[in-house]
Amino acid sequence: MSPDTDSRPAAIDIDTNRARLNRYRFVLHETMHRFAGWLPQIATFELKCEVGRAIWECAQHVNALYLRLREIQSPAFQPPPDEALVHLVAELPHAPDEIALALAWTQVITPDLIRALERHETATFPNSDQPSVYAAQHILWDLRQQSQRLHAVLTDARVASIRTAATDEWIAYVQALLAAAGGIAGDGHRTTDTPAAPAARRAFTAPREACRDERFVNHGADADLMPDEADYGHHTVEEFERYSTEMLAAETVAVVMYALPRMPWGFQHDSARHLYDEVRHCLMGFEWMRRRGFDPFLSPQYLHIFTWRMQFPPVMQYCLLTMGNEVHAFPYRHRRVEEHQKSGDRLSEQFVRYDIADETQHVRFGKRWLPEMLKHIGEPRSTEDYVTAALHIWENEYKTGKLSLNVE
């Protein structure tokens, strides 16, 4: 059939295709960073966990789009030439509170992104552009599932009661910003006036302390000596109580991600996974404790450790975590696997073995990216000397519990 007699609607051309894919990538990429900046100051536990997962999922989606974009444009990552879209994304972190931040994402941005991807899936050439269709289909599945989970968290009676008039003002503002950009795809009707920010807008600053909701009753306890490993039962309870506090590690990685947005994409992608692994370890501790009849919300949170880390530059924080905490954990973890096997405690054994697999990857991340991070910040010391200096701090302060906190 000749083009003149083909009644099917014309597919979008390749230039429109890559422009739209780049817009989706930009929104997801920038949201990943904004969520990372917010993570430590989100207090509601369930929301903190979902935002941690969303950071990882955004990274997965950006990577899928990166793999396609690098095939049809160079460089793969390009700032979109649309000031309204850039302004929309730049405003998102200035939400008045964590509920407004999450609702703007799940009620305004995500539904429009889903609609854009649904249209894109059928508007492009189904065969010639199958790699884009494939990426869109998988991103759509994740976003729909993510929306359902966030909806459940945000409509929970306890969380819904936190919603205020400022929340509604913020959602209306984000809706207006989205309309000014013609939607995520940029092909919608655009309003001509730049929306005025509401009084509720709160200029975002990176947090220096980690937040927990009111169910956590013990924020700042010092880490006591654990029961002797020979006392299997009591030691195991303490072991998994410590797992339930690993949100601190996720929050540390989040701070590093937010502070170093110009690091290579590979670092950002690995760090998003590192961050979400630590969220899962925290949830693993919660699951273990609840199965054994303990209330994880009563566990000490050691929030002063986050405050202590925040005194150091982001690269030093990353080094303290990967080359300090994570490198040195393996002898203990392997002993625990053996003890769990001897006791017939399959749940504990499996949990720790999965943790070992994750931590092995985290150490690889540290060894891969620390030299690049040091180059990025212009650090004159060699990687070896820098790690030695970090371990001196880790041995003398973190390991002993004698944390030097500078009170401003």
Buried (B, 14 or more C-beta within 10 A) or exposed (E): EEEEEEEEEEBBEBEBBBBBBBBBBBBBBBBBBBBBBBBBBBBBBBBBBBBBBBBBBBBBBBBBBBEBBEEBBEEBBBEBEBEBBBBBBEBBBBBBBBBBBBBBBBBBBBBBBBBBBEBBBEBBBEEEBEEBBEBBEBBBEBBEEBBEBBEEBBEEEEBEEBBBEBBBBBBBBBBBBBBBBBBBBBBBEEBEEEBEBBEBBBEBEBBBEBBBBEEBEEBEEEBEEBBEBEEBEEBBBBBBBBBBBBBBBBBBBBBBBBBBEEBEBEBBBBBBBBBBBBBBBBBBBBBBBEEEEBEBBEBBBBBBBBBBBBEBBBBBBBBBBBBBBBBBBEEEBEEBBEBBEEEEBEBBBEBBBBBBEBBEBBBEBBBEBBBBBBEBEEBEEEBEEBBEEBBEBBEEBBEEEEBEEEEE
